[in-house]
Amino acid sequence: MSTTTAAPQPTAPLAATAPHPHRLTGRLRLVLAVLLVTQFMLAVDFSILNVALPAIGEGLGFSLSNLQWIATSFALSAAGFTLLFGRIGDLVGRKRIFLGSLGLLGVASLVGGLTTSPEILILARVAQGLATAAATPAGLSLLTTSFPQGPLRQRALGLSGALMSAGFTTGAILGGVLTDLLSWRWAFFINVPVAAAVLLIAPSVIQESRPAGRPHLDLPGALSVTFGLLGLVYGLTQAGEHGWTSPHAVTGLTAGALLLVVFYLVERKVAQPLVPLGVLRRRNVAWGNALGLLAFVTETSLVYLLTLYMQKTLGFSALVAGISFGVLGLGTVVGGLLAPKVIARTSTLTALVAGGLIQAVFTAALFFLGTGTASSMALLLPATFLGGAGNMLVIVGFMVTATNGLPDREQGLATGLATMSQQVGITMGTPIMSAIVTAAAAGAATATAILDGVTIAIAVNAALVVLGVLIAAVFLRAKPA
């Protein structure tokens, strides 16, 4: 398949002259630690408030219908602006964007923890989402440009993926612990010292990475893709809350799809597109991001399904259900540590296919969950551990695939696309599975009806994992020489 690439651009002198090391030096270890801590904190933010929502509603006087906006406002800004900020980092400097977004995150978290007003809390969540949209692709692009393509980058991406997935699980546990023992406000406050520590250390250890020239920003493309993603994410969140046929869901999804078509047409015409279509024509970028989308759709929505099952069928409290996911988090850490070794000894395709098959098998095993607590947990805990490990093989394989072969000047774009796939996948999974459970349970809220709905949704989840395996095997297979 032929590809069209953008003309080479000069890079900053530091990027051009600094040789890539072949082993982890002391400075690189510090760079890796700073970036990993940040990625973990950002991942925690995706889920830390989920358990705390009822307490926040009572404390600040949110109506039941408006409570979902605490999560929705974050998801809208985090997913909608990711691609734009990833490209801006390419243009003005990833380090500058990274540090600025962490400063915004710290301030927004402090404001959110101190506020007594629902309106100010929503604004703080929007600011947190914008900070996440900027910091995540900037941090990942700093990681990929700091480590040369090959084993070192694969190891760094493996650790990043493991902590990112573990952070999502940890957020659910930490949110319940902080809310029960202290206050929901500590779910905000916990970000402040971490952001401050990173801001103190990062400027002296992370090198700037940006082009020497300053290309024009594709404003029509930026606006159309940003509002298109906002429309899709809004439609998805409304579908999860009110059903796929609700006017808000249909309007958001339709408007988002139309604006993304406009974005594609704009990118065909402009001289310096936000997303060069030649990059999207690369098999590894296009299909790698498709795999990433499926990986996050399946695993994050499985957390929702099992939370529903443990609370509604087995009668667990939110805190106990959250703690149970510690086993899943441990599995993702193990998978993240194994993934670079699997890729180094075999290939990225092997990691994608093997990880997907492991995830599919152990997701399908959950089809046999029942109403007995002891027998069900004896199945659920090992299945989520092994399924999480398989999922992390896919996630690391997707990150390596989607950023492979691109020059440093386009790493912000590549990581922006990868982050967008991640965040849209997280947003899509729960509404899809929620709709399946609701339809299968036929509106009943009994333990048996919920179990029936969850079981069918788990079967769909496993089928989506198998679809990812087929995509990897068919479209990412190496061409004959």
C-alpha positions, 0 to 999 in steps of 0.5 A, a space after each residue: 500500500 502506498 502512502 503519502 507523507 508530509 515534507 520533512 521539517 527541520 527539528 530543534 538543534 537539541 532533538 537533532 544532535 542528541 544521540 539515542 541511547 541503547 540502554 536506560 541511563 540514569 536521566 532516562 530512568 528519571 524521565 520515565 518515572 516522571 512521565 509514568 507517575 503523570 500517566 497514572 494520575 491522569 488514568 486515576 482521574 477517569 474513574 476516581 469520582 464514579 463511586 463518589 457521585 452520590 456523596 457529591 450530589 448530597 453535599 452540593 445539592 445536585 439534582 439526580 438528573 444533573 449528577 451525570 454531568 460531573 462525569 460527562 463534562 470531564 469526558 466531553 473535554 478530555 476526548 473532544 480536545 485530545 487530537 487538537 492539543 496533541 497537534 498543538 504540542 507538535 507545533 509549540 513544544 510538547 514539554 511546554 504543553 505538558 507542564 502547562 496542562 499539569 499546572 491547570 490540572 493542579 489548580 482545577 483539582 484544588 478548586 473542585 475540592 474547595 467548591 461549595 457550588 455545583 456550577 463551579 464544580 462542573 467548571 473544575 471538571 471541564 478544566 480537568 478534562 482539558 488538562 487531561 486532553 493536553 497532558 496525555 498525548 504530550 506525555 506519550 509523545 515525550 515518552 516516544 521521542 525520548 526513547 528510540 524505536 525498538 526494545 527501549 520504547 517498547 519497554 517504556 510503552 509497556 510500563 505506561 500502558 500497565 500503569 494507565 490501565 491500573 490507574 483506571 482500576 485504582 481510581 475506582 478503589 481509591 474513590 470509594 476509600 477516600 469518600 468513606 474514610 475522609 470526604 469526596 473532596 479528597 478525590 480532587 485534592 489528591 491530584 494537587 501534591 502529585 501535580 506539584 511534585 511533577 512540576 518541580 522535577 520535570 523541567 530539569 529532566 525532560 528535554 523540549 521536543 518541537 519543530 524548529 519552524 512553526 507551521 500554521 495551525 489548520 483552524 477549520 480542521 481543528 474546529 470541525 474535528 473538535 466539535 465532531 468529537 464533542 458531538 459523538 461523546 455527548 451523544 454516547 453519554 446521553 445514550 448511556 443515560 437515556 437510551 439510544 433513541 433519545 433526542 439528545 443522543 441522536 442529535 449529538 451522534 448525527 452532528 458529530 458524524 457530519 462534522 467528522 465528514 466535514 473534517 475529512 473534506 477539509 483535510 483533503 484541501 488545506 496545505 498544512 492539514 491537522 491530520 495529514 491523510 497520508 498518516 491515516 493511510 498507513 496500515 499501522 496507524 489506521 488499524 492500530 487505532 481501531 484495535 486500541 478503540 476495541 481494547 478500551 471499549 471491551 475492558 472498561 465496559 467489562 468493569 461496568 458490567 461486573 460492577 453491576 453484577 456484583 452490586 445488583 446480583 451478589 449484593 456487594 457494596 460499592 466499596 467491596 466491588 471496587 476493591 475486587 477489581 484490584 485483581 484486574 489491576 494486578 493482571 494489567 500490571 503483569 500484562 504490561 511487564 510481559 508485553 515488551 518481552 513478548 514483542 521483543 522475542 516474537 513480534 507486535 502482531 503476536 502480542 496483539 493476537 495472543 493477548 486478544 485470544 487470552 482476553 477473549 477466552 477469559 471474558 467468555 468464561 464469565 458467561 458462566 457467572 451465577 447467583 452463588 457468591 463463593 462459586 462466582 467469585 472463584 471464577 470472576 477473580 482469576 478470569 479478570 486477572 488473566 483477561 486483564 493481562 491479555 488486554 494489556 498485551 493488546 494495549 501495548 501492542 496497539 501503542 507500539 503499532 500506532 506510533 511505529 515508523 513515524 518521525 519525531 515531528 509527527 509523534 504528537 499527532 500519533 499519540 494524539 490519535 492513540 489517546 483519542 482512540 483510548 478516550 473515545 473507547 472508554 466513553 463508548 463502552 459503557 453506553 453500549 453495554 448498558 443498552 444491551 443489559 437494559 434490553 436483555 433485562 426487559 426493564 426488570 431490576 431483579 437479581 436474575 434479570 440483571 444477571 441475564 442482561 450482564 451475561 448477554 453483554 459479556 458475550 457481546 464483549 467477548 465477540 468484540 475482542 475476537 473481532 480485534 483479533 481478526 483485524 490484527 491477523 488480517 490487516 497487520 500481517 507483514 507483507 511478503 518481501 
